[in-house]
């Protein structure tokens, strides 16, 4: 085989790979057996899950445990609740057991255990006969529940300073743990559970432009203030020097009802990204949504009105979660009986078909010269009606580049009308 036939393109995926990736891999059958062994390759999971958690693992970090130990407080906040509970009980138990051992050692050095039952002997801690008595005395001292049969004698010079030290350190430990538990419960990230994104994203023609649309809503009556939304497109990028970036971030400019990236979530809002020549989606086509080669991440940030803390909610959409030629259904209704606007969240994820070109925005720009596509198409169809029976072929040539599912029946109707004329 000639060397010229061996061409390896490491910058572009082979188009056959997409079909091969989701096909069933068959292993050679064993002789005499009719069963087939194989598995199906699953598509890649999103970088950001629908709930907002990242699907990224960090490996090869030098001194990882020491780095996280130095940031101990934030490490505790990021731990799961089972480890937090274990740390809470373990911290108190360690404090009790350490001071219990110190009290036992003081009593042992003082000779209290050798003079048990001696009425003339004054011990450091009254009624202490074993280590477990010292452990119980340690719990009573740090928890300040009050002394019972076990209490310190002021004649012992070491006991009083130890009691003072344990009560002071115990107060500091309890204050830190109380603040830690409060912050753990009141973390602003839990506010994201009442911020909802639509299940799918839509690409539709609106106001003469093809746009990417996502619906965002807030389930609470106390809404976020100073809310901003950002979006990015993550896909492979190859620089001019042939440097490959498999997860390259492209910024998407957003517009929410003419307010740019500012949101007022009194009611659900559809956020748009107009696909123009400066958009990274300028060359996207409907058939590319089946290849699953990119991901769009949305980040919503705002200040919680009741606490003043910054909250962030995230979600992502893979290429297969984008619907071409659809827009979101209306969910706003006015209740005349109660004289109030109602938002029906049952329709939050509902979409309806929208006439949209089955070509990339770049091709639409080349075909229609940047004018309103609806006006161009209407003018073309009107002129074709006047040309007689030859209009059907010209109409087919236009619809081959600009067609939607909702226009299939209209094409047949126009052809029949032209033939009748």
C-alpha positions as CSV (number, residue, x, y, z in Angstrom):
1,X,0.0,0.0,0.0
2,X,1.4,3.4,-0.9
3,X,2.3,5.8,1.8
4,X,0.0,8.4,0.2
5,X,-3.0,6.2,1.1
6,X,-2.2,6.3,4.8
7,X,-3.5,9.7,5.8
8,X,-4.2,10.4,9.5
9,X,-6.2,13.5,10.3
10,X,-5.9,14.0,14.1
11,X,-7.7,17.4,14.0
12,X,-11.1,16.2,12.7
13,X,-13.0,13.1,13.7
14,X,-13.8,10.6,11.0
15,X,-17.5,11.0,10.1
16,X,-17.9,7.2,10.4
17,X,-17.0,7.4,14.0
18,X,-20.3,8.9,15.1
19,X,-22.2,5.9,13.6
20,X,-19.6,3.5,15.0
21,X,-19.7,5.0,18.5
22,X,-23.3,4.1,19.1
23,X,-23.4,0.9,17.2
24,X,-23.3,-2.5,18.8
25,X,-19.8,-4.0,18.9
26,X,-20.0,-7.6,18.0
27,X,-17.3,-10.1,19.1
28,X,-16.5,-13.1,17.1
29,X,-19.0,-15.9,17.8
30,X,-17.8,-19.0,19.4
31,X,-18.2,-22.1,17.2
32,X,-21.3,-24.0,17.9
33,X,-23.0,-21.2,19.8
34,X,-25.6,-18.8,18.5
35,X,-25.3,-16.2,21.2
36,X,-23.6,-12.9,20.5
37,X,-21.5,-11.2,23.0
38,X,-21.0,-7.5,22.8
39,X,-21.8,-4.1,24.4
40,X,-23.0,-0.8,23.3
41,X,-20.9,2.3,23.7
42,X,-22.7,5.0,25.7
43,X,-22.5,8.6,24.7
44,X,-20.5,10.9,26.9
45,X,-22.0,12.5,29.9
46,X,-22.3,16.2,30.2
47,X,-19.7,18.3,32.0
48,X,-22.4,19.9,34.1
49,X,-25.3,17.7,35.2
50,X,-28.9,19.0,35.2
51,X,-28.7,19.5,38.9
52,X,-25.6,21.7,38.6
53,X,-22.9,19.3,39.8
54,X,-19.8,19.0,37.7
55,X,-18.8,15.7,36.1
56,X,-15.1,16.2,36.4
57,X,-12.5,14.2,38.3
58,X,-9.1,15.6,39.4
59,X,-6.1,13.3,39.3
60,X,-2.4,13.6,39.9
61,X,-2.6,16.5,42.4
62,X,0.6,16.6,44.4
63,X,0.1,16.8,48.2
64,X,-3.6,16.8,47.7
65,X,-4.5,15.8,51.3
66,X,-2.2,18.5,52.8
67,X,-3.6,21.2,50.5
68,X,-7.1,20.4,51.6
69,X,-6.1,20.1,55.2
70,X,-4.7,23.6,55.2
71,X,-8.1,24.8,54.0
72,X,-9.7,22.8,56.8
73,X,-12.9,24.9,57.3
74,X,-13.9,24.9,53.7
75,X,-13.1,21.3,53.5
76,X,-15.5,20.6,56.3
77,X,-18.2,22.6,54.6
78,X,-17.7,20.6,51.4
79,X,-17.9,17.2,53.1
80,X,-21.0,15.1,52.9
81,X,-23.3,15.0,55.9
82,X,-22.2,11.5,57.1
83,X,-18.6,12.6,57.4
84,X,-19.7,15.9,59.0
85,X,-21.6,13.9,61.7
86,X,-18.7,11.6,62.2
87,X,-16.4,14.6,62.6
88,X,-18.8,16.3,65.1
89,X,-19.1,13.3,67.4
90,X,-15.4,12.4,66.9
91,X,-14.3,15.9,67.9
92,X,-16.3,16.0,71.1
93,X,-15.3,12.4,72.0
94,X,-11.6,13.2,71.5
95,X,-11.8,16.2,73.7
96,X,-13.6,14.3,76.5
97,X,-11.2,11.3,76.3
98,X,-8.0,13.5,76.3
99,X,-9.0,15.6,79.3
100,X,-10.3,12.4,81.0
101,X,-6.8,10.9,80.6
102,X,-5.2,14.1,82.0
103,X,-7.5,14.0,85.1
104,X,-6.7,10.3,85.6
105,X,-2.9,11.0,85.3
106,X,-3.2,13.8,87.9
107,X,-5.1,11.6,90.3
108,X,-2.6,8.8,89.8
109,X,0.5,11.1,90.4
110,X,-1.3,12.6,93.5
111,X,-1.8,9.1,94.9
112,X,-5.6,9.1,95.0
113,X,-5.9,5.6,93.7
114,X,-3.6,4.3,96.4
115,X,-5.7,5.9,99.2
116,X,-9.2,4.8,98.2
117,X,-11.2,4.4,101.4
118,X,-8.8,6.5,103.5
119,X,-11.0,9.0,105.3
120,X,-8.1,11.3,106.1
121,X,-7.0,11.6,102.5
122,X,-8.1,14.6,100.5
123,X,-8.1,13.7,96.7
124,X,-7.9,16.1,93.8
125,X,-11.3,14.9,92.5
126,X,-13.8,13.6,95.0
127,X,-15.2,10.0,94.6
128,X,-12.9,9.2,91.7
129,X,-11.9,5.5,91.7
130,X,-11.1,4.6,88.0
131,X,-10.5,6.0,84.6
132,X,-14.2,6.0,83.7
133,X,-14.9,8.3,86.7
134,X,-12.4,10.7,85.3
135,X,-14.0,10.4,81.8
136,X,-17.4,11.2,83.3
137,X,-15.9,14.2,85.2
138,X,-14.5,15.5,81.9
139,X,-17.9,15.3,80.2
140,X,-19.5,17.1,83.2
141,X,-16.9,19.8,83.1
142,X,-17.0,20.6,79.4
143,X,-20.7,20.4,79.0
144,X,-21.3,22.4,82.2
145,X,-24.2,20.2,83.3
146,X,-23.2,20.7,87.0
147,X,-21.2,18.5,89.3
148,X,-22.9,15.7,91.3
149,X,-20.9,13.2,93.4
150,X,-17.8,14.0,91.4
151,X,-16.3,17.4,92.0
152,X,-12.8,19.0,92.3
153,X,-11.1,19.8,95.5
154,X,-9.6,23.3,95.7
155,X,-6.8,22.0,97.9
156,X,-5.3,20.3,94.8
157,X,-3.2,22.9,93.0
158,X,-3.5,21.3,89.5
159,X,-7.2,20.5,89.3
160,X,-8.5,24.1,89.2
161,X,-6.3,25.2,86.2
162,X,-7.2,22.1,84.3
163,X,-10.9,22.7,84.8
164,X,-10.5,26.3,83.7
165,X,-8.6,25.2,80.6
166,X,-11.1,22.5,79.6
167,X,-14.1,24.8,80.0
168,X,-12.4,27.6,78.0
169,X,-11.3,25.3,75.1
170,X,-14.7,23.5,75.2
171,X,-16.5,26.9,74.8
172,X,-14.3,27.7,71.8
173,X,-14.8,24.3,70.2
174,X,-18.6,24.4,70.7
175,X,-18.7,28.0,69.2
176,X,-16.8,26.9,66.1
177,X,-19.0,23.8,65.7
178,X,-22.2,25.7,66.1
179,X,-21.1,28.3,63.5
180,X,-20.0,25.4,61.2
181,X,-23.4,23.7,61.5
182,X,-25.2,26.9,60.9
183,X,-23.2,27.7,57.7
184,X,-23.7,24.1,56.6
185,X,-27.4,24.3,56.9
186,X,-27.7,27.9,55.5
187,X,-25.4,27.5,52.5
188,X,-26.7,29.6,49.6
189,X,-26.2,26.8,47.1
190,X,-29.4,25.1,48.3
191,X,-31.3,28.0,46.9
192,X,-30.6,26.6,43.4
193,X,-33.2,23.9,44.0
194,X,-36.0,26.4,43.5
195,X,-34.4,27.9,40.3
196,X,-35.5,25.9,37.3
197,X,-34.2,25.6,33.8
198,X,-36.2,24.1,30.9
199,X,-35.6,20.5,30.2
200,X,-34.6,21.2,26.6
201,X,-33.2,24.1,24.6
202,X,-34.8,25.3,21.4
203,X,-33.5,26.8,18.1
204,X,-36.1,28.8,16.3
205,X,-36.5,31.8,14.0
206,X,-37.8,34.8,15.9
207,X,-37.8,38.5,14.8
208,X,-36.1,37.5,11.6
209,X,-33.1,35.8,13.2
210,X,-32.3,32.2,14.2
211,X,-31.9,32.1,18.0
212,X,-31.1,29.6,20.8
213,X,-33.7,29.8,23.5
214,X,-33.8,28.5,27.1
215,X,-36.5,29.2,29.7
216,X,-35.6,30.1,33.3
217,X,-37.9,30.4,36.3
218,X,-37.9,31.0,40.0
219,X,-40.4,29.0,42.2
220,X,-40.2,31.3,45.2
221,X,-42.0,34.6,45.8
222,X,-38.9,36.2,47.3
223,X,-36.9,36.4,44.1
224,X,-33.2,36.9,43.5
225,X,-31.9,40.5,43.0
226,X,-29.2,41.7,40.7
227,X,-29.6,38.4,38.7
228,X,-27.3,37.8,35.8
229,X,-27.1,34.9,33.4
230,X,-24.2,33.7,31.3
231,X,-23.7,30.9,28.7
232,X,-20.8,29.2,27.1
233,X,-20.4,26.7,24.3
234,X,-17.9,24.0,25.1
235,X,-16.5,22.1,22.1
236,X,-13.2,21.1,20.5
237,X,-11.0,23.9,19.2
238,X,-7.9,23.8,17.1
239,X,-5.7,26.9,17.0
240,X,-3.7,28.2,14.1
241,X,-0.6,26.4,15.4
242,X,-2.5,23.1,15.4
243,X,-2.9,23.1,19.2
244,X,-5.9,21.0,20.2
245,X,-8.2,22.1,23.0
246,X,-10.8,19.4,23.6
247,X,-12.8,21.6,26.1
248,X,-12.7,25.1,24.7
249,X,-15.1,27.7,26.1
250,X,-16.9,30.0,23.7
251,X,-18.9,32.9,25.0
252,X,-22.6,33.2,24.0
253,X,-24.2,36.7,24.3
254,X,-27.6,36.5,25.8
255,X,-30.7,38.7,25.7
256,X,-33.6,38.4,28.0
257,X,-36.6,40.4,26.8
258,X,-34.3,43.3,25.7
259,X,-32.5,43.4,29.1
260,X,-29.3,41.8,27.8
261,X,-28.0,39.4,30.5
262,X,-30.0,40.9,33.4
263,X,-33.0,38.9,34.6
264,X,-36.0,39.9,36.7
265,X,-37.5,36.5,37.6
266,X,-40.9,37.7,38.8
267,X,-42.1,35.2,36.2
268,X,-40.4,32.7,33.9
269,X,-38.3,34.3,31.2
270,X,-37.1,33.0,27.8
271,X,-33.4,33.8,27.4
272,X,-32.3,34.1,23.8
273,X,-28.9,33.9,22.0
274,X,-29.2,35.4,18.5
275,X,-27.1,33.4,16.2
276,X,-25.2,36.0,14.0
277,X,-21.8,36.1,12.3
278,X,-20.1,36.6,15.7
279,X,-21.8,33.6,17.3
280,X,-19.9,30.3,17.6
281,X,-23.1,28.6,16.4
282,X,-23.0,30.4,13.1
283,X,-22.4,27.2,11.1
284,X,-24.6,24.9,13.1
285,X,-27.0,22.7,11.1
286,X,-29.9,20.5,12.2
287,X,-28.1,17.3,11.4
288,X,-25.2,18.2,13.7
289,X,-27.5,18.0,16.7
290,X,-27.4,14.2,16.4
291,X,-23.6,14.1,16.6
292,X,-23.3,15.3,20.2
293,X,-20.0,17.1,19.7
294,X,-20.7,20.1,21.9
295,X,-22.3,21.2,25.1
296,X,-23.9,24.5,26.2
297,X,-23.6,25.5,29.8
298,X,-25.8,28.2,31.5
299,X,-24.8,29.9,34.8
300,X,-27.4,31.9,36.7
301,X,-26.1,34.2,39.5
302,X,-28.0,36.4,41.9
303,X,-28.2,37.7,45.5
304,X,-30.7,36.1,47.9
305,X,-33.0,38.9,49.1
306,X,-33.5,37.5,52.6
307,X,-29.8,36.8,53.5
308,X,-27.8,38.9,51.0
309,X,-25.7,35.9,50.0
310,X,-24.6,35.2,46.4
311,X,-26.3,32.2,44.9
312,X,-25.4,30.3,41.7
313,X,-27.4,27.8,39.7
314,X,-25.9,25.8,36.7
315,X,-27.2,23.5,34.1
316,X,-26.1,22.3,30.7
317,X,-27.6,21.0,27.4
318,X,-25.9,18.5,25.1
319,X,-26.5,18.7,21.3
320,X,-29.2,16.0,21.6
321,X,-31.1,18.1,24.1
322,X,-31.6,21.0,21.6
323,X,-34.8,21.0,19.5
324,X,-34.5,22.5,16.1
325,X,-37.6,24.4,14.8
326,X,-39.4,24.7,18.1
327,X,-40.2,27.4,20.6
328,X,-41.5,27.4,24.1
329,X,-45.3,27.4,24.6
330,X,-47.0,30.2,26.4
331,X,-47.5,29.6,30.1
332,X,-48.9,33.1,31.2
333,X,-52.6,33.4,31.8
334,X,-54.7,36.2,33.3
335,X,-57.2,35.1,35.9
336,X,-60.1,37.6,35.5
337,X,-62.0,36.1,38.4
338,X,-59.2,36.7,40.9
339,X,-57.7,39.6,39.0
340,X,-54.2,38.1,38.9
341,X,-51.6,36.8,36.5
342,X,-51.0,33.1,36.7
343,X,-48.0,31.1,35.6
344,X,-48.8,27.5,34.7
345,X,-45.6,25.5,35.4
346,X,-47.2,22.5,33.8
347,X,-46.3,24.1,30.5
348,X,-42.9,25.2,31.6
349,X,-41.1,22.6,29.4
350,X,-43.7,22.5,26.6
351,X,-42.6,23.4,23.1
352,X,-44.5,24.0,19.9
353,X,-43.3,23.9,16.3
354,X,-41.9,27.1,14.7
355,X,-41.1,27.5,11.0
356,X,-37.3,27.6,10.9
357,X,-34.9,27.1,8.0
358,X,-33.4,23.6,7.8
359,X,-30.0,25.1,7.1
360,X,-27.3,26.9,9.1
361,X,-27.6,30.6,9.8
362,X,-24.6,31.2,7.5
363,X,-26.4,29.5,4.6
364,X,-29.6,31.4,5.4
365,X,-27.6,34.7,5.2
366,X,-26.2,33.7,1.8
367,X,-29.6,32.6,0.4
368,X,-31.6,35.6,1.6
369,X,-29.0,38.3,1.9
370,X,-29.6,39.1,5.6
371,X,-33.2,40.3,5.1
372,X,-36.2,39.0,6.9
373,X,-36.5,35.4,5.9
374,X,-40.2,35.4,6.3
375,X,-40.6,38.3,3.9
376,X,-38.2,36.9,1.4
377,X,-40.0,33.5,1.4
378,X,-43.4,35.1,1.1
379,X,-42.2,37.3,-1.8
380,X,-40.7,34.3,-3.6
381,X,-43.9,32.2,-3.2
382,X,-46.1,35.1,-4.4
383,X,-44.0,35.6,-7.5
384,X,-44.1,31.9,-8.2
385,X,-47.9,31.8,-8.0
386,X,-47.9,34.3,-11.0
387,X,-45.6,32.2,-13.2
388,X,-48.0,29.4,-13.9
389,X,-47.4,25.7,-14.0
390,X,-43.6,26.0,-14.0
391,X,-43.7,27.3,-10.5
392,X,-43.6,23.9,-8.9
393,X,-40.0,23.2,-9.9
394,X,-38.8,26.6,-8.7
395,X,-40.6,26.2,-5.5
396,X,-39.0,22.8,-4.9
397,X,-35.5,24.2,-5.4
398,X,-36.2,26.8,-2.7
399,X,-37.7,24.4,-0.3
400,X,-34.7,22.1,-0.7
401,X,-32.6,24.6,1.2
402,X,-35.4,26.2,3.3
403,X,-38.0,23.8,4.6
404,X,-39.6,22.8,7.9
405,X,-41.9,20.1,9.1
406,X,-44.8,22.5,9.1
407,X,-44.3,23.5,5.5
408,X,-44.4,20.1,3.9
409,X,-48.2,20.2,3.5
410,X,-48.1,23.8,2.3
411,X,-45.8,22.9,-0.6
412,X,-48.2,20.3,-1.9
413,X,-51.1,22.8,-1.7
414,X,-49.2,25.4,-3.6
415,X,-48.2,22.9,-6.3
416,X,-51.8,21.8,-6.7
417,X,-53.1,25.4,-6.9
418,X,-50.5,26.3,-9.6
419,X,-51.5,23.3,-11.7
420,X,-55.2,24.2,-11.4
421,X,-54.4,27.7,-12.6
